[in-house]
């Protein structure tokens, strides 16, 4: 039950931060962003103290660690893959255009329109 209360409090803090952003609509952008940032950080701090929050932050840390283990493609591989994707997209567009144009000609001939 305490965890649910903490999560409701965290939601309320985030809502207050967002409401502050809109309440200060005529103030400097720094104050508006500051109020929202304070609300989000306070909400994250309260949420972290709950069991669900600790599980979420643990998952986030595991995700970052997993992303660090990924072998990212080199620049050359990325450019080659992008080229293949663009070539495929252009080829498919031309193919679909040809199919559409031939079906349009066929339908026009069947309906006796234009020659």
Order of alpha helices (4+ residues) and beta strands (2+ residues): alpha-alpha-alpha-alpha
